[in-house]
Amino acid sequence: MDKPHTTNIPTDLENEETDPIAPNISIETPLRPDAFALSDADKIERITFYFREIMHTLGLDLTDDSLQGTPHRVAKMYVNEVFRGLNPENKPQAKLFENRYAYNQMLVERDITIYSYCEHHFVPIIGKAHVAYIPENNVVGLSKLNRIVQYFAKRPQVQERLTMQIADELKNVLHTQNVAVYIEADHLCVMSRGVNDVGSSTITTEFSGLFREDKYRHEFLQYIRK
């Protein structure tokens, strides 16, 4: 009979207590004060260890050539890819350009692909984001709109907060309140478990500035539904 598998849990995790849920209106991703104390390499090493423990606990044979590299692959994926948006060093730098043409109509970037992860079950959220703004003194390169969306998507998320974070960043970058964000996404935590509903999707919106007026909001919605 196999000996019981023992784990040396670091004391900072063993003694960690869960605080009672308290009202919190912040749209910031909940991070500990020491969230960036470890290097990416250290995080990968630590996640590799713990994911190996998860796989072992599930009864998987980690000597199998198909599985033995999985803990490290998952760790690298978490740190370098799907959760890279947790690290502010990866935040896109959006260079502004003077609005020389005094363009004052709506600019819409449609169908931006979103791959995020539900923070409740750590399974994918897959969808599309549509963003718009009405320029004042500045405009930004189109690709930066996509990069801002993807930066906030690359972290454990809830769709409501993701929508608000994107809108807030666009307002800060563009120095305008005239911003709209619309996200429609499929949540695999709904599709692959629980109710197993593969036919539903989730829509969230954030409108500010002129987009709170019916005229501009309806124009935006017409563009993205074509």
Residue frames as qw, qx, qy, qz and C-alpha x, y, z in Angstrom:
[[0.000, 0.890, 0.457, 0.000, 0.00, 0.00, 0.00],
 [0.371, 0.588, -0.046, 0.717, 1.28, 3.48, -0.88],
 [0.355, -0.334, -0.472, 0.735, 2.36, 5.63, 2.01],
 [0.069, 0.894, 0.412, -0.162, 0.21, 8.68, 2.66],
 [0.483, 0.501, 0.105, 0.711, 1.39, 11.64, 0.62],
 [0.368, -0.721, -0.310, 0.498, 2.53, 14.48, 2.85],
 [0.351, 0.737, 0.177, 0.549, 2.89, 18.10, 1.93],
 [0.430, -0.357, -0.270, 0.784, 4.99, 20.78, 3.55],
 [0.116, 0.855, 0.418, 0.285, 2.73, 23.80, 3.30],
 [0.334, 0.330, -0.204, 0.859, 4.56, 27.14, 3.62],
 [0.199, -0.416, -0.649, 0.605, 3.65, 28.86, 6.86],
 [0.132, 0.193, -0.028, -0.972, 2.34, 31.95, 5.11],
 [0.496, -0.113, -0.585, -0.632, -0.38, 29.83, 3.51],
 [0.446, -0.250, -0.842, 0.173, -0.97, 27.53, 6.46],
 [0.183, -0.401, -0.535, 0.720, -1.71, 30.45, 8.75],
 [0.105, -0.098, -0.302, -0.943, -3.65, 32.49, 6.24],
 [0.198, 0.430, 0.753, -0.457, -7.16, 33.28, 7.44],
 [0.081, 0.472, 0.620, 0.621, -10.15, 34.15, 5.32],
 [0.073, 0.106, 0.305, -0.944, -11.63, 37.49, 6.25],
 [0.331, 0.558, 0.700, -0.297, -15.41, 37.81, 6.43],
 [0.302, 0.477, 0.521, 0.640, -16.96, 39.12, 3.25],
 [0.092, -0.611, -0.301, 0.726, -17.37, 42.87, 3.53],
 [0.449, 0.838, 0.304, -0.063, -19.00, 45.39, 1.19],
 [0.450, -0.393, 0.373, 0.710, -16.48, 46.63, -1.36],
 [0.500, 0.792, 0.259, -0.235, -17.29, 49.04, -4.15],
 [0.145, -0.669, 0.539, 0.491, -13.79, 49.14, -5.63],
 [0.851, 0.483, -0.033, -0.204, -13.39, 47.99, -9.23],
 [0.097, 0.685, -0.722, 0.005, -9.79, 46.99, -8.57],
 [0.821, 0.049, -0.566, -0.053, -8.89, 43.31, -8.82],
 [0.675, -0.701, 0.152, -0.176, -8.53, 42.05, -5.21],
 [0.724, 0.387, -0.441, 0.362, -4.81, 41.60, -4.61],
 [0.711, -0.583, -0.211, 0.333, -2.79, 41.18, -1.44],
 [0.078, -0.965, 0.195, 0.155, -0.33, 43.97, -0.54],
 [0.385, -0.554, 0.678, 0.293, 2.56, 41.56, -1.22],
 [0.837, 0.436, 0.272, -0.186, 1.16, 40.34, -4.54],
 [0.654, 0.716, -0.210, 0.126, 4.38, 41.19, -6.38],
 [0.477, -0.737, 0.479, -0.012, 6.90, 40.11, -3.77],
 [0.760, -0.088, 0.604, 0.226, 7.77, 36.99, -5.78],
 [0.088, 0.450, -0.572, -0.680, 9.42, 37.04, -9.18],
 [0.787, 0.262, -0.207, -0.519, 7.65, 35.37, -12.10],
 [0.526, 0.320, -0.787, 0.048, 10.17, 32.52, -11.90],
 [0.082, -0.117, 0.806, -0.574, 9.41, 32.02, -8.21],
 [0.643, 0.150, 0.239, -0.712, 5.68, 32.02, -8.89],
 [0.743, 0.311, -0.490, -0.334, 6.09, 29.41, -11.61],
 [0.318, 0.253, -0.870, 0.279, 8.13, 27.21, -9.29],
 [0.272, -0.016, 0.675, -0.686, 5.58, 27.49, -6.49],
 [0.721, 0.232, 0.028, -0.652, 2.51, 26.93, -8.69],
 [0.597, 0.324, -0.715, -0.166, 4.23, 23.92, -10.27],
 [0.080, 0.142, -0.886, 0.434, 4.62, 22.36, -6.82],
 [0.424, 0.150, 0.547, -0.706, 1.02, 22.94, -5.80],
 [0.717, 0.314, -0.217, -0.583, -0.51, 21.89, -9.10],
 [0.437, 0.260, -0.861, 0.004, 1.48, 18.67, -8.89],
 [0.136, 0.005, 0.807, -0.574, -0.11, 18.14, -5.46],
 [0.619, 0.259, 0.158, -0.725, -3.58, 18.68, -6.95],
 [0.677, 0.338, -0.546, -0.360, -2.95, 16.16, -9.70],
 [0.240, 0.195, -0.914, 0.262, -1.52, 13.65, -7.21],
 [0.341, 0.079, 0.629, -0.694, -4.56, 14.07, -4.96],
 [0.704, 0.313, -0.071, -0.633, -6.84, 13.38, -7.93],
 [0.852, -0.077, 0.518, -0.021, -5.03, 10.08, -8.39],
 [0.671, 0.721, -0.156, -0.072, -3.23, 10.89, -11.62],
 [0.892, -0.154, 0.155, 0.395, 0.00, 9.06, -12.42],
 [0.056, 0.960, -0.171, -0.214, 2.62, 11.78, -12.65],
 [0.478, -0.400, 0.672, 0.401, 5.20, 9.35, -14.00],
 [0.630, 0.542, 0.542, 0.126, 3.18, 9.07, -17.23],
 [0.437, -0.046, 0.283, 0.853, 4.98, 10.91, -20.02],
 [0.009, 0.629, 0.503, 0.592, 1.79, 12.76, -20.96],
 [0.434, -0.833, -0.317, -0.133, 1.29, 14.12, -17.43],
 [0.714, -0.348, -0.193, 0.575, 4.72, 14.60, -15.91],
 [0.329, 0.099, 0.084, 0.935, 5.28, 18.01, -17.51],
 [0.140, -0.710, -0.566, -0.396, 1.75, 19.27, -16.92],
 [0.422, -0.767, -0.325, 0.357, 2.29, 21.05, -13.56],
 [0.387, -0.374, 0.185, 0.822, 5.08, 23.17, -15.03],
 [0.131, 0.333, 0.592, 0.722, 3.14, 23.86, -18.23],
 [0.238, -0.786, -0.556, -0.128, 0.12, 25.02, -16.23],
 [0.449, -0.673, -0.155, 0.567, 2.28, 27.22, -14.01],
 [0.311, -0.134, 0.357, 0.871, 3.91, 28.92, -17.00],
 [0.010, -0.533, -0.651, -0.541, 0.52, 29.37, -18.64],
 [0.324, -0.807, -0.468, 0.155, -0.90, 31.03, -15.52],
 [0.408, -0.653, -0.001, 0.638, 1.99, 33.44, -14.97],
 [0.270, -0.263, 0.460, 0.804, 3.09, 34.24, -18.53],
 [0.045, -0.240, -0.704, -0.667, -0.17, 34.01, -20.44],
 [0.273, -0.598, -0.674, -0.336, -3.69, 33.78, -19.05],
 [0.434, -0.813, -0.337, 0.193, -3.04, 35.79, -15.86],
 [0.560, 0.118, 0.007, 0.820, -0.34, 38.14, -17.16],
 [0.074, -0.699, -0.241, -0.670, -2.75, 41.04, -16.70],
 [0.641, -0.700, -0.287, 0.133, -2.29, 40.79, -12.94],
 [0.635, -0.284, 0.030, 0.718, 1.18, 42.29, -13.30],
 [0.151, 0.923, 0.157, -0.317, 1.09, 46.08, -13.83],
 [0.284, -0.527, 0.547, 0.585, 4.41, 45.81, -15.67],
 [0.316, 0.204, 0.822, 0.427, 2.43, 44.25, -18.53],
 [0.238, 0.765, 0.436, -0.410, 0.00, 47.15, -18.76],
 [0.561, 0.490, 0.379, 0.549, -0.03, 48.56, -22.31],
 [0.210, -0.476, -0.041, 0.853, 1.39, 52.04, -22.76],
 [0.378, 0.719, 0.566, 0.140, -1.13, 54.00, -24.79],
 [0.307, -0.170, 0.154, 0.924, 0.49, 56.84, -26.72],
 [0.264, 0.774, 0.467, -0.337, -1.87, 59.71, -27.41],
 [0.373, 0.207, 0.415, 0.804, -1.98, 61.72, -30.62],
 [0.136, 0.338, 0.168, -0.916, -3.32, 65.21, -31.02],
 [0.421, 0.572, 0.703, -0.047, -6.80, 65.26, -32.54],
 [0.197, -0.272, 0.291, 0.896, -5.63, 67.48, -35.40],
 [0.080, -0.276, -0.689, -0.666, -8.72, 66.97, -37.51],
 [0.354, -0.060, 0.351, -0.865, -11.04, 67.93, -34.65],
 [0.457, -0.147, -0.811, -0.336, -12.80, 64.60, -35.17],
 [0.297, -0.156, 0.523, -0.783, -15.79, 64.69, -32.83],
 [0.804, -0.023, -0.287, -0.520, -17.84, 61.72, -33.95],
 [0.852, -0.348, 0.344, -0.185, -17.99, 58.26, -32.47],
 [0.362, 0.525, -0.766, -0.085, -15.07, 55.87, -32.90],
 [0.887, -0.191, 0.233, -0.350, -16.05, 52.23, -32.43],
 [0.181, 0.439, -0.877, -0.067, -13.80, 49.18, -32.18],
 [0.856, -0.081, 0.017, -0.510, -15.98, 46.08, -32.57],
 [0.981, 0.083, -0.161, -0.074, -15.55, 42.38, -31.94],
 [0.084, 0.673, -0.676, 0.288, -12.43, 42.45, -29.77],
 [0.802, -0.095, -0.587, -0.050, -11.84, 38.84, -28.73],
 [0.396, -0.639, 0.448, -0.484, -11.85, 38.20, -24.99],
 [0.785, -0.060, -0.608, 0.106, -10.29, 35.21, -23.27],
 [0.230, -0.590, 0.458, -0.624, -10.55, 35.55, -19.51],
 [0.440, -0.075, -0.878, 0.174, -11.02, 33.25, -16.51],
 [0.563, -0.656, -0.278, -0.418, -13.90, 33.16, -14.05],
 [0.064, 0.529, -0.634, 0.561, -12.44, 33.93, -10.63],
 [0.731, -0.288, 0.313, -0.533, -15.01, 31.69, -8.92],
 [0.958, 0.020, 0.278, -0.071, -14.12, 28.44, -10.73],
 [0.244, -0.614, 0.600, 0.450, -10.98, 29.28, -12.75],
 [0.566, 0.315, 0.704, 0.290, -12.51, 28.19, -16.05],
 [0.257, 0.060, 0.354, 0.897, -12.61, 30.29, -19.24],
 [0.295, 0.744, 0.362, -0.478, -14.80, 33.23, -20.13],
 [0.382, 0.037, 0.600, 0.702, -14.87, 33.62, -23.92],
 [0.245, 0.796, 0.517, -0.198, -16.54, 36.48, -25.73],
 [0.406, 0.498, 0.252, 0.723, -16.39, 39.77, -27.59],
 [0.205, -0.646, -0.299, 0.672, -15.95, 43.32, -26.41],
 [0.312, 0.690, 0.356, 0.548, -17.09, 46.42, -28.27],
 [0.366, -0.573, -0.241, 0.692, -15.67, 49.75, -27.16],
 [0.294, 0.731, 0.334, 0.518, -16.25, 53.31, -28.32],
 [0.324, -0.562, -0.245, 0.720, -15.27, 56.84, -27.47],
 [0.293, 0.892, 0.259, 0.228, -15.96, 60.35, -28.72],
 [0.644, 0.041, -0.144, 0.750, -12.63, 62.19, -28.90],
 [0.132, -0.953, -0.153, 0.224, -11.95, 65.57, -27.42],
 [0.045, 0.903, -0.377, -0.203, -8.35, 66.77, -27.74],
 [0.152, -0.504, 0.839, 0.137, -6.67, 63.38, -28.19],
 [0.918, 0.163, -0.176, -0.317, -6.98, 60.10, -30.06],
 [0.525, -0.492, 0.695, 0.015, -5.17, 56.81, -29.53],
 [0.242, 0.324, -0.824, -0.396, -3.86, 54.11, -31.86],
 [0.792, -0.096, -0.241, -0.552, -6.56, 51.56, -32.61],
 [0.713, 0.078, -0.684, 0.133, -4.51, 48.57, -31.47],
 [0.066, 0.230, -0.624, 0.744, -4.24, 50.13, -28.01],
 [0.663, -0.174, 0.074, -0.724, -7.99, 49.71, -27.55],
 [0.891, 0.034, -0.432, -0.139, -7.59, 45.97, -28.14],
 [0.520, 0.245, -0.644, 0.505, -4.57, 45.79, -25.85],
 [0.262, -0.301, 0.426, -0.812, -6.37, 47.56, -23.00],
 [0.842, -0.117, -0.091, -0.519, -9.28, 45.12, -23.26],
 [0.862, 0.131, -0.483, 0.080, -6.95, 42.12, -23.32],
 [0.227, 0.392, -0.612, 0.648, -4.83, 43.38, -20.42],
 [0.462, -0.242, 0.428, -0.738, -7.80, 43.48, -18.06],
 [0.902, 0.033, -0.198, -0.383, -9.16, 40.19, -19.42],
 [0.704, 0.284, -0.610, 0.230, -5.90, 38.35, -18.65],
 [0.055, -0.275, 0.689, -0.668, -6.63, 37.82, -14.98],
 [0.092, -0.405, -0.896, 0.155, -9.23, 36.05, -12.83],
 [0.138, -0.088, -0.117, -0.980, -12.35, 38.09, -13.47],
 [0.287, 0.559, 0.727, -0.276, -16.04, 38.68, -13.10],
 [0.366, 0.487, 0.515, 0.603, -17.57, 40.17, -16.22],
 [0.125, -0.940, -0.315, -0.052, -19.12, 43.15, -14.45],
 [0.463, -0.756, 0.168, 0.430, -15.77, 44.28, -13.06],
 [0.572, 0.029, 0.515, 0.637, -13.98, 43.62, -16.35],
 [0.227, 0.747, 0.481, 0.399, -16.43, 45.92, -18.14],
 [0.251, -0.960, -0.116, 0.037, -15.96, 48.70, -15.60],
 [0.613, -0.512, 0.296, 0.524, -12.16, 48.36, -15.52],
 [0.508, 0.294, 0.500, 0.636, -11.94, 48.72, -19.30],
 [0.052, 0.873, 0.365, 0.320, -14.19, 51.78, -19.29],
 [0.448, -0.866, 0.001, 0.224, -12.28, 53.38, -16.42],
 [0.624, -0.285, 0.380, 0.620, -8.93, 52.86, -18.14],
 [0.388, 0.526, 0.489, 0.577, -10.21, 54.29, -21.43],
 [0.131, -0.953, -0.238, -0.131, -11.44, 57.41, -19.63],
 [0.556, -0.719, 0.173, 0.380, -8.09, 57.83, -17.91],
 [0.610, -0.042, 0.477, 0.631, -6.05, 57.28, -21.06],
 [0.284, 0.544, 0.525, 0.590, -8.17, 59.37, -23.42],
 [0.102, -0.194, -0.284, 0.933, -8.96, 62.18, -20.96],
 [0.420, -0.139, -0.322, -0.837, -12.64, 62.02, -21.79],
 [0.466, 0.021, 0.707, -0.532, -15.77, 60.74, -20.09],
 [0.709, 0.379, -0.099, -0.587, -17.34, 59.86, -23.46],
 [0.077, 0.339, -0.935, -0.076, -16.73, 56.11, -23.35],
 [0.857, -0.020, 0.050, -0.513, -18.86, 53.01, -23.98],
 [0.025, 0.338, -0.941, -0.013, -18.06, 49.34, -23.32],
 [0.853, 0.037, 0.033, -0.520, -20.26, 46.37, -24.24],
 [0.001, -0.376, 0.927, 0.018, -19.24, 42.77, -23.54],
 [0.894, 0.004, -0.020, -0.448, -21.06, 39.58, -24.50],
 [0.122, 0.502, -0.851, 0.091, -19.44, 36.37, -23.28],
 [0.875, -0.154, -0.407, -0.212, -19.92, 32.67, -22.63],
 [0.324, -0.629, 0.603, -0.369, -18.95, 31.41, -19.19],
 [0.586, 0.161, -0.790, -0.085, -17.70, 27.83, -19.06],
 [0.058, -0.053, 0.797, -0.599, -18.60, 27.70, -15.37],
 [0.615, 0.236, 0.269, -0.703, -22.22, 27.84, -16.58],
 [0.697, 0.405, -0.409, -0.428, -21.74, 25.71, -19.70],
 [0.570, 0.310, -0.759, 0.056, -19.56, 22.85, -18.43],
 [0.252, -0.102, -0.827, 0.492, -20.77, 22.42, -14.84],
 [0.212, 0.227, 0.438, -0.844, -23.67, 23.32, -12.57],
 [0.608, 0.472, 0.321, -0.552, -26.68, 24.03, -14.79],
 [0.479, -0.029, 0.739, 0.472, -24.75, 22.90, -17.92],
 [0.416, 0.795, 0.354, -0.263, -26.46, 25.56, -20.01],
 [0.533, -0.076, 0.454, 0.710, -24.71, 25.87, -23.37],
 [0.242, 0.651, 0.562, 0.449, -27.28, 28.25, -24.86],
 [0.200, -0.945, -0.240, 0.094, -27.01, 31.31, -22.64],
 [0.553, 0.321, -0.113, 0.760, -24.60, 34.23, -22.74],
 [0.354, -0.714, -0.363, 0.483, -23.93, 37.19, -20.48],
 [0.316, 0.677, 0.182, 0.640, -24.06, 40.86, -21.51],
 [0.411, -0.672, -0.279, 0.549, -22.60, 43.73, -19.48],
 [0.348, 0.729, 0.209, 0.552, -22.36, 47.41, -20.40],
 [0.387, -0.585, -0.222, 0.677, -20.84, 50.62, -19.13],
 [0.296, 0.715, 0.335, 0.538, -21.82, 54.00, -20.56],
 [0.376, -0.611, -0.237, 0.654, -20.43, 57.35, -19.46],
 [0.104, -0.315, 0.226, 0.916, -20.41, 60.94, -20.65],
 [0.442, 0.249, -0.271, -0.818, -22.38, 61.50, -23.85],
 [0.352, 0.006, -0.902, -0.249, -23.12, 57.78, -24.08],
 [0.074, 0.291, 0.787, -0.539, -25.60, 58.17, -21.24],
 [0.424, 0.399, 0.023, -0.813, -27.78, 60.08, -23.70],
 [0.772, 0.301, 0.530, -0.179, -30.19, 57.98, -25.75],
 [0.566, 0.781, -0.156, -0.212, -28.97, 59.40, -29.07],
 [0.168, 0.689, -0.705, -0.001, -25.35, 58.29, -28.66],
 [0.494, -0.208, 0.816, -0.216, -26.11, 55.04, -26.86],
 [0.781, 0.417, 0.391, -0.251, -28.53, 53.93, -29.58],
 [0.511, 0.769, -0.353, -0.150, -26.06, 54.86, -32.32],
 [0.103, -0.552, 0.823, -0.088, -23.36, 52.77, -30.64],
 [0.620, 0.023, 0.743, -0.252, -25.68, 49.79, -30.21],
 [0.745, 0.602, 0.092, -0.274, -26.69, 49.99, -33.87],
 [0.318, 0.737, -0.590, -0.089, -23.06, 49.85, -34.98],
 [0.187, -0.402, 0.885, -0.141, -22.15, 46.80, -32.92],
 [0.652, 0.187, 0.660, -0.322, -25.27, 44.85, -33.89],
 [0.595, 0.614, -0.257, -0.451, -24.72, 45.10, -37.65]]
